Amino acid sequence: MGGVTPGAAGGRDPGLQPERTRLAWRRTTLASTVVAVLAGKAGLAGGASVGLLAAGAVCGAGWVGVLVVAHRRIRGLAGGGEPERLSLGYAAGVVVCVLLTVGGGAGVVLW
């Protein structure tokens, strides 16, 4: 009612959204790292077997995948302006990597 809408002012004002998204990616990376470290600690305490090593490798591969995608997104958000959208392939990739990390970590702990 007489006010200026953000779109009419000449562009999109993202506010703090990119910062919140960047922090969310950092939290996801931290959580993934904690799972990988705890799985590694449990694996070292339990003795080495083929299944344990396989579960550890799956957990490590998932962790690396999460790190790669998160680093790419954090870099994309740091550029300023309007950030690029997360593609469907990367979104599916990070979901698979998180599931691999959790599944591998659970496999190490339960083995």
C-alpha positions, -999 to 999 in steps of 0.1 A, spaced: 0 0 0 23 27 -12 54 9 -1 82 -2 -24 84 -39 -30 119 -54 -32 114 -65 -68 104 -30 -78 135 -15 -63 156 -28 -90 167 -63 -80 166 -91 -56 178 -85 -21 188 -119 -7 193 -105 28 210 -130 51 198 -161 31 232 -168 15 249 -166 49 223 -190 65 228 -214 36 266 -212 39 263 -220 76 240 -249 70 265 -264 46 292 -259 72 270 -278 98 264 -306 73 302 -309 67 309 -309 104 283 -336 111 296 -357 83 332 -353 97 321 -363 132 304 -395 118 335 -404 98 359 -398 127 337 -418 152 334 -446 127 372 -446 122 377 -447 160 353 -476 164 369 -494 135 404 -491 150 392 -503 184 374 -533 170 402 -549 150 404 -551 112 382 -574 91 371 -573 55 336 -561 63 349 -535 87 373 -521 61 346 -521 35 322 -502 57 350 -478 66 357 -472 29 320 -465 22 319 -441 51 351 -423 39 339 -421 3 306 -406 14 324 -381 36 346 -370 7 316 -365 -15 299 -344 11 330 -323 14 333 -317 -23 297 -307 -28 297 -285 3 329 -267 -7 315 -260 -42 283 -246 -27 301 -225 -1 323 -211 -29 293 -203 -50 276 -184 -22 307 -164 -14 308 -147 -48 281 -121 -39 252 -113 -61 226 -139 -68 240 -174 -61 236 -202 -87 209 -227 -80 218 -262 -67 214 -285 -96 194 -317 -93 225 -338 -99 244 -322 -70 213 -324 -47 209 -361 -54 247 -365 -51 248 -350 -16 219 -371 -5 236 -402 -17 269 -392 0 252 -384 33 235 -418 32 268 -435 24 285 -418 53 257 -427 77 254 -463 64 291 -468 64 294 -454 99 266 -476 112 282 -506 95 315 -499 112 299 -495 146 276 -526 143 302 -548 127 
